[in-house]
Amino acid sequence: MPEVAACFESAGFADVKTVLSSGNVVFSAGRGGEASLANAIEKAMTKRLGRAFLTIVRSIEDLQALLDTDPFADFRPPSAAKRVVTFLREDTKPAGPLPGEREGARIWCVRGREAFTSYRPTPLGPVFMEMIKRTFGDCQTTRTWDTIAQVVKVAAATATGVGTRPRSRRKRR
């Protein structure tokens, strides 16, 4: 993902590292709130790539706190289920009551700007993604619990502070 990393660097961010191939970027940023960082990243993508992708920024500290508190522990998803977190751009009320389990997928709860879901892979494909989109709309991005842990690990190894998808060292999401 060298093109994505170049976008971040051209926008003035330092310590840019892409994580996996799912659009996660760890970087260092000076000052600026999540919304202004996301805006700068989207502008840089438009300029360098000819298009922008939805960008949600979370600090590495926020992601670490999420891992430390493990909201899934309150719900105990089935052991074979994969845990995912949907990052919302802003506090969003679900469109109606949260759906119950559907084809092995369940949205457990929403806390602030994150929704917590588990799913079991099925031959029907990613049913949980359809549920998430219907429930929260398009201004969201979803990552596995393991991906979030990997982003935090990369940030710790490079001593940066933001993550995104693209996110900031903030993590861009």
Residue pairs with C-beta under 8 A, 6 or more apart in sequence:
1 18
1 21
1 23
1 25
3 48
3 49
4 18
4 23
4 25
4 45
4 166
5 16
5 17
5 18
5 25
6 48
7 41
7 44
7 45
7 47
7 48
7 49
7 166
8 16
8 25
8 27
8 41
8 44
8 166
8 172
9 16
10 44
10 47
10 48
11 40
11 41
11 43
11 44
12 30
12 40
13 27
13 28
13 29
13 168
13 169
14 27
14 28
14 160
15 26
15 27
15 28
15 158
15 159
15 160
15 169
16 25
16 26
16 27
17 25
17 26
17 27
17 154
17 155
17 158
17 160
18 24
18 25
18 26
19 25
19 26
19 147
19 150
19 151
19 154
19 163
20 147
20 150
22 143
22 147
22 165
23 53
23 141
23 165
23 166
23 172
23 173
24 143
24 147
24 150
24 151
24 163
24 164
24 165
24 166
24 167
24 171
24 172
24 173
25 163
25 164
25 165
25 166
25 167
25 168
25 171
25 172
26 60
26 151
26 154
26 155
26 158
26 160
26 162
26 163
26 164
26 167
26 168
26 169
26 170
26 171
27 160
27 162
27 163
27 164
27 167
27 168
27 169
27 170
27 172
28 160
28 161
28 162
28 168
28 169
29 37
29 161
29 162
29 168
29 169
29 170
32 40
34 56
34 57
34 58
34 59
34 168
34 170
35 57
37 57
37 162
37 164
37 168
37 170
37 172
38 55
38 56
38 57
38 89
38 164
38 172
41 55
41 57
41 164
41 166
41 168
41 172
42 52
42 53
42 55
43 52
45 51
45 52
45 53
45 55
45 166
46 52
53 166
54 89
54 138
54 139
54 140
54 141
55 164
55 165
55 166
55 167
55 172
55 173
56 87
56 88
56 89
56 140
56 141
56 164
56 165
56 167
56 172
56 173
57 162
57 163
57 164
57 167
57 168
57 170
57 171
57 172
57 173
58 87
58 162
58 163
58 164
58 167
58 168
58 170
58 171
58 173
59 161
59 162
59 163
59 168
59 169
59 170
59 171
60 151
60 152
60 155
60 156
60 160
60 161
60 162
60 163
60 169
60 170
60 171
61 161
63 148
63 151
63 152
63 163
63 171
64 152
66 85
66 114
66 148
67 145
67 148
67 149
67 152
71 108
71 109
71 111
71 114
71 116
72 83
72 108
72 116
72 118
72 145
74 108
74 109
75 108
75 109
75 116
75 118
77 83
77 106
77 108
77 118
78 118
78 120
80 120
81 104
81 118
81 119
81 120
82 118
82 119
82 120
82 121
82 144
82 145
83 116
83 117
83 118
83 144
83 145
84 116
84 117
84 118
84 119
84 128
84 142
84 143
84 144
84 145
85 114
85 115
85 116
85 117
85 142
85 143
85 144
85 145
85 148
86 114
86 115
86 116
86 117
86 132
86 136
86 140
86 141
86 142
87 113
87 114
87 140
87 141
87 142
87 143
87 165
87 173
88 110
88 113
88 114
88 115
88 136
88 139
88 140
89 113
89 139
89 140
90 113
90 139
91 112
91 113
92 110
92 113
92 136
92 137
92 139
92 140
94 107
94 110
94 115
94 135
94 136
95 134
95 135
95 136
95 137
96 135
98 107
98 108
98 109
98 110
98 135
99 106
99 107
99 131
99 135
100 106
102 127
102 131
103 122
103 124
103 127
104 119
104 120
104 121
104 122
104 127
105 117
105 118
105 119
105 120
105 127
105 128
105 131
106 117
106 118
106 119
107 115
107 116
107 117
107 128
107 131
107 132
107 135
108 116
108 117
108 118
109 115
109 116
110 116
115 132
115 135
115 136
115 140
117 128
117 131
117 132
117 142
119 126
119 127
119 128
129 142
132 140
132 142
133 140
141 165
141 173
143 151
143 165
143 173
151 163
151 167
151 171
152 163
155 161
155 162
155 163
155 169
155 171
158 169
160 169
161 168
161 169
161 170
162 168
162 169
162 170
162 171
162 172
163 169
163 170
163 171
163 172
163 173
164 170
164 171
164 172
164 173
165 171
165 172
165 173
166 172
167 173
